[in-house]
Amino acid sequence: MHSRMDNEERELLAAFERGELESIASKAELARIKAAARATAIKDRRVNVRLSSGDLLDIQAKAMEEGMPYQTLIASVLHKYVTGRLSEHPAPLPRPAGKR
């Protein structure tokens, strides 16, 4: 396995094995990542969903911000919704014309 690594990867692995690296993730971030992993760990069914191009681009951008694949983000959001940990917020009422 080491033969497929470039020099930078070998150096990082060596530093890790020497115990020189520390996680920079906060406890909250680690909890979020673990929850996302649990929510998507058991994948025994496939679902195809049609999305608008704009929604897909927004989802992919949000997933990139969160540091996860967009499919994982979608699965996590759906899991949170069906388990009651994510709820809809009513849309704000439109403002009357001419008022700010």
Secondary structure, DSSP 8 states (H G I E B T S, - for coil): -GGGS-HHHHHHHHHHHTT-------HHHHHHHHHHHHHHH-----------HHHHHHHHHHHHHHTS-HHHHHHHHHHHHHTTSS----------TT--
